[in-house]
Amino acid sequence: MIKFNYFLAIIILCFSYDAASKVCELSNIKNLESLKEKLKICDEGDKLYLTYDIKIRTEKLIVNLCSLEDTIISKEDINIVHKRNSGVSLICIYKPDRKFIN
């Protein structure tokens, strides 16, 4: 019975972590100032999905916004510049650098 209780507690803890984090989706970011303003709705530990202009450096965003312990996915669509919502996208776990946000 004790093993069952431990098993049940572990299962509940595993699923409660994933349920607590949400997806924070920010689109059409043109500059860093607008990004900082829009990031106020995101909480640390959320899944962050950004689409932004190719003028913003991906490396700077990854270092300042993402948890480097988890997987980071970046995709560039620079061949089609006239299409709406084209550009660079970034998916990671949101863990901001305090200096960048302030």
Secondary structure, 3 states (H helix, E strand, C coil): CHHHHHHHHHHHHHHHHHHHCCEEEEEEECCHHHHHHHHHHCCCCCEEEEEECCCCCHHHHHHHHECCCCCCEEEECCCCCCCCCCCEEEEEEECCCHHHHC
